[in-house]
């Protein structure tokens, strides 16, 4: 009886781990802090402004770069960043993005790409997402933070929730 329970637990573990996979690489430094502790009861908010552009879309899915950037915008806003959105504009080159960020008066700008944004083929049609996001200092285009991640989820999950979970993990402080 005990052997049967162990075998079922092993089988369940293999089944669960095989259906949802995630891979993540992040630079050593995290995103710049928006809040700094003044004392135990008070935090000071720094003015951290970011120009955000849609991500380059390397997929067959229309507007995947805009969809991913829209999720990034929401996450940055909840973290306290001032976001200057350029999602409706054509994707500029890195040089042009820096110029626009300077014109915005932004301290940083976000640039990146989407290499997978789809539902896998098969019975379950699991969502699969792969993203690369980088934060650059506007002044000299110096890379401050970068993360690359891929994730897939169960067939009953959506691409949006899978991408949002991945981005939250990527942008964790």
MDTraj code that builds the backbone (N, CA, C; nanometers):
import mdtraj as md
import numpy as np

residues = "UNK UNK UNK UNK UNK UNK UNK UNK UNK UNK UNK UNK UNK UNK UNK UNK UNK UNK UNK UNK UNK UNK UNK UNK UNK UNK UNK UNK UNK UNK UNK UNK UNK UNK UNK UNK UNK UNK UNK UNK UNK UNK UNK UNK UNK UNK UNK UNK UNK UNK UNK UNK UNK UNK UNK UNK UNK UNK UNK UNK UNK UNK UNK UNK UNK UNK UNK UNK UNK UNK UNK UNK UNK UNK UNK UNK UNK UNK UNK UNK UNK UNK UNK UNK UNK UNK UNK UNK UNK UNK UNK UNK UNK UNK UNK UNK UNK UNK UNK UNK UNK UNK UNK UNK UNK UNK UNK UNK UNK UNK UNK UNK UNK UNK UNK UNK UNK UNK UNK UNK UNK UNK UNK UNK UNK UNK UNK UNK UNK UNK UNK UNK UNK UNK UNK UNK UNK UNK UNK UNK UNK UNK UNK UNK UNK UNK UNK UNK UNK UNK UNK UNK UNK UNK UNK UNK UNK UNK UNK UNK UNK UNK UNK UNK UNK UNK UNK UNK UNK UNK UNK UNK UNK".split()
xyz = np.array([
    [0.0821, -0.1194, 0.0000],
    [0.0000, 0.0000, 0.0000],
    [0.0863, 0.1255, 0.0000],
    [0.1877, 0.1274, 0.0863],
    [0.2776, 0.2416, 0.0964],
    [0.3543, 0.2594, -0.0347],
    [0.3961, 0.1514, -0.0980],
    [0.4677, 0.1564, -0.2243],
    [0.3802, 0.2163, -0.3338],
    [0.2519, 0.1839, -0.3337],
    [0.1577, 0.2385, -0.4306],
    [0.1439, 0.3892, -0.4126],
    [0.1367, 0.4366, -0.2883],
    [0.1265, 0.5798, -0.2613],
    [0.2509, 0.6539, -0.3098],
    [0.3680, 0.5979, -0.2859],
    [0.4927, 0.6604, -0.3300],
    [0.4969, 0.6666, -0.4826],
    [0.4576, 0.5580, -0.5475],
    [0.4572, 0.5536, -0.6939],
    [0.3611, 0.6580, -0.7512],
    [0.2442, 0.6751, -0.6872],
    [0.1479, 0.7747, -0.7334],
    [0.2012, 0.9159, -0.7141],
    [0.2707, 0.9418, -0.6038],
    [0.3283, 1.0737, -0.5778],
    [0.4365, 1.1061, -0.6808],
    [0.5201, 1.0087, -0.7129],
    [0.6253, 1.0282, -0.8135],
    [0.5619, 1.0562, -0.9498],
    [0.4610, 0.9792, -0.9865],
    [0.3930, 0.9983, -1.1142],
    [0.3278, 1.1355, -1.1213],
    [0.2648, 1.1781, -1.0134],
    [0.2007, 1.3093, -1.0092],
    [0.3039, 1.4204, -1.0202],
    [0.4159, 1.4064, -0.9532],
    [0.5228, 1.5064, -0.9596],
    [0.5762, 1.5195, -1.1019],
    [0.5975, 1.4082, -1.1688],
    [0.6460, 1.4099, -1.3064],
    [0.5428, 1.4744, -1.3975],
    [0.4172, 1.4421, -1.3797],
    [0.3106, 1.4973, -1.4609],
    [0.3017, 1.6487, -1.4433],
    [0.3045, 1.6956, -1.3213],
    [0.2929, 1.8389, -1.2939],
    [0.4142, 1.9144, -1.3479],
    [0.5328, 1.8627, -1.3266],
    [0.6527, 1.9324, -1.3718],
    [0.6669, 1.9298, -1.5234],
    [0.6119, 1.8320, -1.5892],
    [0.6234, 1.8232, -1.7347],
    [0.5292, 1.9169, -1.8070],
    [0.4232, 1.9597, -1.7438],
    [0.3228, 2.0418, -1.8101],
    [0.3484, 2.1907, -1.7982],
    [0.4321, 2.2323, -1.7103],
    [0.4604, 2.3737, -1.6934],
    [0.6096, 2.3917, -1.6739],
    [0.6708, 2.4618, -1.7688],
    [0.8139, 2.4827, -1.7589],
    [0.8446, 2.6316, -1.7618],
    [0.9564, 2.6676, -1.7008],
    [0.9961, 2.8072, -1.6970],
    [1.1474, 2.8157, -1.6968],
    [1.1999, 2.9150, -1.7648],
    [1.3429, 2.9388, -1.7678],
    [1.3649, 3.0885, -1.7575],
    [1.4640, 3.1302, -1.6776],
    [1.4820, 3.2723, -1.6532],
    [1.6291, 3.3054, -1.6325],
    [1.6751, 3.4142, -1.6967],
    [1.8096, 3.4668, -1.6766],
    [1.7957, 3.6170, -1.6531],
    [1.8530, 3.6659, -1.5421],
    [1.8417, 3.8074, -1.5066],
    [1.9800, 3.8604, -1.4705],
    [2.0055, 3.9886, -1.5033],
    [2.1318, 4.0493, -1.4642],
    [2.1427, 4.0526, -1.3127],
    [2.2649, 4.0671, -1.2628],
    [2.2869, 4.0656, -1.1182],
    [2.2119, 4.1772, -1.0477],
    [2.2134, 4.2953, -1.1047],
    [2.1432, 4.4070, -1.0429],
    [1.9959, 4.4026, -1.0811],
    [1.9109, 4.4359, -0.9860],
    [1.7683, 4.4411, -1.0135],
    [1.7295, 4.5758, -1.0723],
    [1.6006, 4.5973, -1.0894],
    [1.5508, 4.7261, -1.1365],
    [1.5863, 4.8347, -1.0355],
    [1.6063, 4.9578, -1.0806],
    [1.6362, 5.0667, -0.9867],
    [1.5235, 5.0839, -0.8849],
    [1.5607, 5.1106, -0.7609],
    [1.4618, 5.1268, -0.6537],
    [1.3873, 5.2584, -0.6705],
    [1.2573, 5.2518, -0.6518],
    [1.1743, 5.3718, -0.6583],
    [1.1606, 5.4323, -0.5191],
    [1.1538, 5.3475, -0.4179],
    [1.1358, 5.3944, -0.2808],
    [1.2629, 5.3696, -0.2007],
    [1.2997, 5.4651, -0.1176],
    [1.4115, 5.4448, -0.0262],
    [1.3640, 5.4746, 0.1154],
    [1.4131, 5.3957, 0.2086],
    [1.3740, 5.4123, 0.3487],
    [1.4402, 5.5360, 0.4074],
    [1.3574, 5.6249, 0.4644],
    [1.4092, 5.7424, 0.5337],
    [1.4291, 5.7058, 0.6804],
    [1.3300, 5.6402, 0.7358],
    [1.3400, 5.5841, 0.8706],
    [1.2424, 5.4673, 0.8778],
    [1.2181, 5.4149, 0.9961],
    [1.1337, 5.2951, 1.0085],
    [0.9888, 5.3154, 0.9648],
    [0.9401, 5.4389, 0.9709],
    [0.7984, 5.4622, 0.9413],
    [0.7738, 5.5386, 0.8114],
    [0.8801, 5.5792, 0.7421],
    [0.8590, 5.6633, 0.6245],
    [0.9512, 5.6222, 0.5101],
    [0.8951, 5.6218, 0.3901],
    [0.9742, 5.5971, 0.2705],
    [0.9649, 5.7186, 0.1793],
    [1.0747, 5.7508, 0.1153],
    [1.0794, 5.8615, 0.0209],
    [1.0713, 5.8033, -0.1203],
    [0.9861, 5.8610, -0.2043],
    [0.9726, 5.8136, -0.3421],
    [1.0641, 5.8964, -0.4321],
    [1.1498, 5.8267, -0.5057],
    [1.2373, 5.8937, -0.6013],
    [1.1613, 5.9136, -0.7322],
    [1.2039, 6.0112, -0.8100],
    [1.1440, 6.0345, -0.9408],
    [1.2143, 5.9449, -1.0420],
    [1.1578, 5.8287, -1.0663],
    [1.2158, 5.7342, -1.1609],
    [1.1213, 5.7238, -1.2803],
    [1.1576, 5.7936, -1.3880],
    [1.0728, 5.7938, -1.5069],
    [1.1327, 5.7038, -1.6143],
    [1.0431, 5.6354, -1.6847],
    [1.0828, 5.5365, -1.7856],
    [1.0012, 5.5580, -1.9125],
    [1.0707, 5.5668, -2.0258],
    [1.0022, 5.5669, -2.1555],
    [0.9897, 5.4217, -2.1997],
    [0.8695, 5.3836, -2.2361],
    [0.8408, 5.2442, -2.2715],
    [0.7969, 5.2349, -2.4168],
    [0.8624, 5.1469, -2.4905],
    [0.8304, 5.1228, -2.6312],
    [0.7808, 4.9804, -2.6455],
    [0.7012, 4.9557, -2.7517],
    [0.6598, 4.8173, -2.7701],
    [0.7821, 4.7331, -2.8021],
    [0.7736, 4.6086, -2.7622],
    [0.8860, 4.5186, -2.7845],
    [0.8876, 4.4747, -2.9309],
    [1.0064, 4.4486, -2.9814],
    [1.0184, 4.3962, -3.1168],
    [0.9496, 4.2602, -3.1220],
    [0.8724, 4.2388, -3.2268],
    [0.7953, 4.1148, -3.2401],
    [0.8639, 4.0213, -3.3392],
    [0.9236, 3.9144, -3.2866],
    [0.9901, 3.8151, -3.3705],
    [0.9045, 3.6901, -3.3864],
    [0.7743, 3.7041, -3.3666],
    [0.6818, 3.5913, -3.3750],
    [0.5893, 3.6075, -3.4945],
    [0.5050, 3.5073, -3.5165],
    [0.4019, 3.5161, -3.6201],
    [0.2719, 3.5742, -3.5648],
    [0.2697, 3.6020, -3.4352],
    [0.1493, 3.6537, -3.3697],
    [0.1449, 3.8051, -3.3820],
    [0.0416, 3.8585, -3.4458],
    [0.0329, 4.0038, -3.4602],
    [0.0280, 4.0751, -3.3239],
    [0.0978, 4.1847, -3.3136],
    [0.0968, 4.2760, -3.1982],
    [0.1453, 4.2117, -3.0676],
    [0.2220, 4.1048, -3.0749],
    [0.2735, 4.0407, -2.9535],
    [0.3635, 4.1364, -2.8755],
    [0.4430, 4.2157, -2.9461],
    [0.5306, 4.3121, -2.8799],
    [0.4539, 4.4187, -2.8052],
    [0.3430, 4.4624, -2.8623],
    [0.2590, 4.5625, -2.7963],
    [0.1896, 4.5019, -2.6739],
    [0.1436, 4.3801, -2.6866],
    [0.0765, 4.3127, -2.5750],
    [0.1711, 4.2942, -2.4570],
    [0.2930, 4.2486, -2.4860],
    [0.3916, 4.2283, -2.3795],
    [0.4288, 4.3617, -2.3144],
    [0.4491, 4.4646, -2.3956],
    [0.4850, 4.5970, -2.3421],
    [0.3722, 4.6541, -2.2569],
    [0.2485, 4.6249, -2.2942],
    [0.1347, 4.6707, -2.2146],
    [0.1370, 4.6087, -2.0755],
    [0.1745, 4.4813, -2.0664],
    [0.1874, 4.4159, -1.9359],
    [0.3031, 4.4774, -1.8566],
    [0.4134, 4.5056, -1.9243],
    [0.5281, 4.5689, -1.8587],
    [0.4883, 4.7045, -1.8028],
    [0.4108, 4.7802, -1.8795],
    [0.3650, 4.9121, -1.8343],
    [0.2874, 4.9004, -1.7026],
    [0.1959, 4.8074, -1.6959],
    [0.1174, 4.7880, -1.5738],
    [0.2029, 4.7510, -1.4547],
    [0.3010, 4.6629, -1.4765],
    [0.3890, 4.6210, -1.3673],
    [0.4739, 4.7378, -1.3193],
    [0.5308, 4.8150, -1.4128],
    [0.6124, 4.9308, -1.3741],
    [0.5301, 5.0330, -1.2961],
    [0.4070, 5.0568, -1.3394],
    [0.3203, 5.1515, -1.2688],
    [0.2913, 5.1054, -1.1266],
    [0.2664, 4.9766, -1.1081],
    [0.2378, 4.9262, -0.9729],
    [0.3608, 4.9335, -0.8834],
    [0.4804, 4.9337, -0.9435],
    [0.6036, 4.9447, -0.8655],
    [0.6394, 5.0903, -0.8342],
    [0.5628, 5.1852, -0.8898],
    [0.5848, 5.3264, -0.8581],
    [0.6599, 5.4063, -0.9626],
    [0.6946, 5.3448, -1.0752],
    [0.7647, 5.4175, -1.1809],
    [0.6703, 5.5130, -1.2526],
    [0.7239, 5.6230, -1.3028],
    [0.6486, 5.7113, -1.3921],
    [0.6759, 5.6623, -1.5328],
    [0.5721, 5.6149, -1.6006],
    [0.5892, 5.5551, -1.7326],
    [0.5384, 5.6503, -1.8401],
    [0.6241, 5.6746, -1.9384],
    [0.5873, 5.7538, -2.0556],
    [0.5730, 5.6540, -2.1704],
    [0.4484, 5.6240, -2.2036],
    [0.4169, 5.5154, -2.2965],
    [0.4247, 5.5596, -2.4425],
    [0.4920, 5.4776, -2.5233],
    [0.5001, 5.4977, -2.6679],
    [0.4552, 5.3701, -2.7396],
    [0.3558, 5.3030, -2.6824],
    [0.3137, 5.1732, -2.7343],
    [0.2430, 5.1820, -2.8688],
    [0.1774, 5.2933, -2.8969],
    [0.1021, 5.3044, -3.0218],
    [0.1901, 5.3449, -3.1392],
    [0.3128, 5.3876, -3.1089],
    [0.4034, 5.4312, -3.2141],
    [0.4774, 5.3132, -3.2749],
    [0.5296, 5.3334, -3.3950],
    [0.6119, 5.2314, -3.4606],
    [0.7355, 5.2065, -3.3744],
    [0.7854, 5.0842, -3.3760],
    [0.9025, 5.0492, -3.2952],
    [1.0247, 5.1223, -3.3497],
    [1.0853, 5.2064, -3.2659],
    [1.2038, 5.2788, -3.3129],
    [1.3301, 5.1929, -3.2988],
    [1.4372, 5.2378, -3.3638],
    [1.5668, 5.1740, -3.3409],
    [1.6107, 5.2098, -3.1990],
    [1.7124, 5.1423, -3.1507],
    [1.7623, 5.1699, -3.0163],
    [1.8072, 5.3163, -3.0047],
    [1.8737, 5.3650, -3.1086],
    [1.9222, 5.5036, -3.1100],
    [1.8051, 5.6024, -3.1041],
    [1.7016, 5.5748, -3.1817],
    [1.5823, 5.6605, -3.1850],
    [1.5065, 5.6517, -3.0508],
    [1.5016, 5.5326, -2.9923],
    [1.4349, 5.5161, -2.8626],
    [1.5040, 5.6021, -2.7565],
    [1.6369, 5.6027, -2.7584],
    [1.7132, 5.6853, -2.6638],
    [1.6825, 5.8336, -2.6855],
    [1.6757, 5.8748, -2.8110],
    [1.6465, 6.0154, -2.8437],
    [1.5076, 6.0552, -2.7921],
    [1.4101, 5.9680, -2.8145],
    [1.2729, 5.9954, -2.7674],
    [1.2706, 6.0007, -2.6152],
    [1.3414, 5.9090, -2.5489],
    [1.3476, 5.9077, -2.4023],
    [1.4102, 6.0368, -2.3496],
    [1.5120, 6.0874, -2.4189],
    [1.5733, 6.2160, -2.3809],
    [1.4726, 6.3294, -2.3926],
    [1.3977, 6.3286, -2.5032],
    [1.2950, 6.4315, -2.5252],
    [1.1867, 6.4243, -2.4176],
    [1.1555, 6.3033, -2.3732],
    [1.0561, 6.2842, -2.2669],
    [1.1081, 6.3314, -2.1320],
    [1.2388, 6.3419, -2.1183],
    [1.2992, 6.3718, -1.9890],
    [1.3057, 6.2489, -1.8994],
    [1.3008, 6.1303, -1.9607],
    [1.3047, 6.0051, -1.8846],
    [1.4482, 5.9703, -1.8471],
    [1.4635, 5.9169, -1.7275],
    [1.5945, 5.8732, -1.6808],
    [1.6330, 5.7402, -1.7457],
    [1.5317, 5.6568, -1.7781],
    [1.5537, 5.5241, -1.8344],
    [1.4606, 5.5008, -1.9527],
    [1.4943, 5.3988, -2.0335],
    [1.4002, 5.3515, -2.1353],
    [1.4073, 5.1999, -2.1440],
    [1.2935, 5.1401, -2.1807],
    [1.2813, 4.9941, -2.1909],
    [1.2812, 4.9555, -2.3381],
    [1.3587, 4.8515, -2.3683],
    [1.3698, 4.8023, -2.5051],
    [1.3823, 4.6506, -2.4985],
    [1.3286, 4.5790, -2.5943],
    [1.3382, 4.4333, -2.5898],
    [1.2669, 4.3659, -2.7046],
    [1.2368, 4.2373, -2.6862],
    [1.1725, 4.1627, -2.7924],
    [1.0937, 4.0432, -2.7423],
    [1.0034, 3.9977, -2.8273],
    [0.9209, 3.8792, -2.8009],
    [0.9582, 3.7757, -2.9064],
    [1.0049, 3.6583, -2.8627],
    [1.0410, 3.5554, -2.9593],
    [0.9416, 3.4388, -2.9623],
    [0.8509, 3.4344, -2.8650],
    [0.7447, 3.3332, -2.8678],
    [0.6229, 3.3886, -2.7950],
    [0.5070, 3.3731, -2.8580],
    [0.3805, 3.4200, -2.8019],
    [0.2712, 3.3412, -2.8734],
    [0.2446, 3.2215, -2.8258],
    [0.1517, 3.1340, -2.8988],
    [0.0945, 3.0264, -2.8079],
    [-0.0017, 2.9561, -2.8637],
    [-0.0513, 2.8342, -2.8008],
    [0.0118, 2.7181, -2.8748],
    [0.0712, 2.6241, -2.7994],
    [0.1331, 2.5074, -2.8620],
    [0.0265, 2.4240, -2.9310],
    [0.0687, 2.3501, -3.0316],
    [-0.0269, 2.2617, -3.0985],
    [-0.0448, 2.1352, -3.0166],
    [-0.1587, 2.0758, -3.0298],
    [-0.1874, 1.9528, -2.9558],
    [-0.3221, 1.9622, -2.8873],
    [-0.3527, 1.8602, -2.8112],
    [-0.4828, 1.8519, -2.7455],
    [-0.5062, 1.9679, -2.6492],
    [-0.4090, 1.9958, -2.5636],
    [-0.4286, 2.0972, -2.4607],
    [-0.4022, 2.2391, -2.5090],
    [-0.3152, 2.2580, -2.6061],
    [-0.2851, 2.3909, -2.6570],
    [-0.2286, 2.4827, -2.5502],
    [-0.1237, 2.4389, -2.4828],
    [-0.0669, 2.5185, -2.3735],
    [-0.0086, 2.6491, -2.4249],
    [-0.0220, 2.7578, -2.3473],
    [0.0391, 2.8855, -2.3861],
    [0.1906, 2.8803, -2.3661],
    [0.2639, 2.9420, -2.4595],
    [0.4095, 2.9479, -2.4507],
    [0.4543, 3.0906, -2.4815],
    [0.5407, 3.1439, -2.3960],
    [0.5855, 3.2827, -2.4073],
    [0.7362, 3.2863, -2.3879],
    [0.8040, 3.3694, -2.4671],
    [0.9469, 3.3910, -2.4508],
    [0.9764, 3.5388, -2.4754],
    [1.0387, 3.6041, -2.3770],
    [1.0597, 3.7491, -2.3814],
    [1.2013, 3.7874, -2.3432],
    [1.2467, 3.9007, -2.3939],
    [1.3723, 3.9619, -2.3516],
    [1.3419, 4.1090, -2.3287],
    [1.3733, 4.1583, -2.2080],
    [1.3451, 4.2966, -2.1707],
    [1.4709, 4.3574, -2.1101],
    [1.5053, 4.4786, -2.1542],
    [1.6223, 4.5481, -2.1012],
    [1.5866, 4.6907, -2.0633],
    [1.6504, 4.7390, -1.9568],
    [1.6329, 4.8767, -1.9107],
    [1.7668, 4.9474, -1.9290],
    [1.7633, 5.0593, -2.0010],
    [1.8845, 5.1355, -2.0291],
    [1.8761, 5.2739, -1.9657],
    [1.9909, 5.3256, -1.9246],
    [1.9998, 5.4628, -1.8786],
    [1.9964, 5.5514, -2.0025],
    [1.9111, 5.6507, -2.0030],
    [1.8923, 5.7348, -2.1205],
    [2.0172, 5.8142, -2.1547],
    [2.0867, 5.8628, -2.0545],
    [2.2001, 5.9524, -2.0762],
    [2.3051, 5.8941, -2.1715],
    [2.3462, 5.7673, -2.1505],
    [2.4512, 5.7085, -2.2327],
    [2.4146, 5.5719, -2.2901],
    [2.2877, 5.5367, -2.2890],
    [2.2405, 5.4044, -2.3336],
    [2.3092, 5.2910, -2.2598],
    [2.3438, 5.3131, -2.1345],
    [2.4098, 5.2109, -2.0538],
    [2.3057, 5.1101, -2.0046],
    [2.3350, 4.9816, -2.0227],
    [2.2460, 4.8757, -1.9756],
    [2.2463, 4.8738, -1.8226],
    [2.1277, 4.8860, -1.7639],
    [2.1126, 4.8870, -1.6184],
    [2.0633, 4.7518, -1.5689],
    [1.9677, 4.6946, -1.6425],
    [1.9044, 4.5690, -1.6026],
    [1.8561, 4.4981, -1.7276],
    [1.8628, 4.3658, -1.7263],
    [1.8135, 4.2876, -1.8390],
    [1.7649, 4.1519, -1.7893],
    [1.6617, 4.1013, -1.8531],
    [1.6098, 3.9693, -1.8185],
    [1.5583, 3.9013, -1.9451],
    [1.5828, 3.7719, -1.9518],
    [1.5321, 3.6897, -2.0608],
    [1.4605, 3.5720, -1.9977],
    [1.3393, 3.5453, -2.0432],
    [1.2651, 3.4362, -1.9830],
    [1.1709, 3.3684, -2.0798],
    [1.1438, 3.2426, -2.0508],
    [1.0477, 3.1630, -2.1270],
    [0.9597, 3.0899, -2.0280],
    [0.8350, 3.0717, -2.0656],
    [0.7430, 3.0016, -1.9777],
    [0.6332, 2.9376, -2.0601],
    [0.5849, 2.8262, -2.0129],
    [0.4656, 2.7638, -2.0695],
    [0.3801, 2.7210, -1.9514],
    [0.2525, 2.7020, -1.9777],
    [0.1605, 2.6729, -1.8684],
    [0.0605, 2.5666, -1.9117],
    [-0.0320, 2.5362, -1.8250],
    [-0.1362, 2.4379, -1.8516],
    [-0.2265, 2.4851, -1.9650],
    [-0.2962, 2.3936, -2.0252],
    [-0.3853, 2.4235, -2.1358],
    [-0.5008, 2.5150, -2.1005],
    [-0.5360, 2.5237, -1.9717],
    [-0.6479, 2.6109, -1.9341],
    [-0.6019, 2.7527, -1.8996],
    [-0.4720, 2.7814, -1.9099],
    [-0.4191, 2.9155, -1.8837],
    [-0.4182, 2.9949, -2.0149],
    [-0.4122, 3.1259, -2.0019],
    [-0.4057, 3.2103, -2.1213],
    [-0.2631, 3.2594, -2.1433],
    [-0.2380, 3.3074, -2.2635],
    [-0.1063, 3.3645, -2.2931],
    [-0.0833, 3.4865, -2.2046],
    [-0.1866, 3.5670, -2.1852],
    [-0.1731, 3.6877, -2.1038],
    [-0.1310, 3.6587, -1.9600],
    [-0.1959, 3.5620, -1.8973],
    [-0.1596, 3.5312, -1.7580],
    [-0.0222, 3.4649, -1.7503],
    [0.0105, 3.3836, -1.8491],
    [0.1426, 3.3210, -1.8522],
    [0.2507, 3.4273, -1.8692],
    [0.2283, 3.5217, -1.9610],
    [0.3253, 3.6299, -1.9829],
    [0.3362, 3.7199, -1.8607],
    [0.2237, 3.7520, -1.7992],
    [0.2269, 3.8383, -1.6808],
    [0.3018, 3.7713, -1.5656],
    [0.2775, 3.6437, -1.5433],
    [0.3506, 3.5708, -1.4385],
    [0.5007, 3.5709, -1.4667],
    [0.5368, 3.5481, -1.5929],
    [0.6776, 3.5478, -1.6303],
    [0.7396, 3.6857, -1.6092],
    [0.6706, 3.7906, -1.6524],
    [0.7236, 3.9271, -1.6358],
    [0.7362, 3.9651, -1.4886],
    [0.6407, 3.9263, -1.4074],
    [0.6510, 3.9544, -1.2630],
    [0.7741, 3.8862, -1.2045],
    [0.7993, 3.7632, -1.2480],
    [0.9181, 3.6914, -1.1999],
    [1.0456, 3.7590, -1.2506],
    [1.0435, 3.8039, -1.3760],
    [1.1596, 3.8699, -1.4345],
    [1.1906, 4.0011, -1.3631],
    [1.0852, 4.0744, -1.3250],
    [1.1025, 4.2089, -1.2690],
    [1.1006, 4.2106, -1.1172],
    [1.1114, 4.0946, -1.0567],
    [1.1146, 4.0838, -0.9121],
    [1.2354, 4.1594, -0.8578],
    [1.2161, 4.2244, -0.7458],
    [1.3274, 4.3019, -0.6883],
    [1.4085, 4.2225, -0.5925],
])
top = md.Topology()
chain = top.add_chain()
for i, resn in enumerate(residues, 1):
    res = top.add_residue(resn, chain, resSeq=i)
    for name in ("N", "CA", "C"):
        top.add_atom(name, md.element.get_by_symbol(name[0]), res)
traj = md.Trajectory(xyz[None], top)
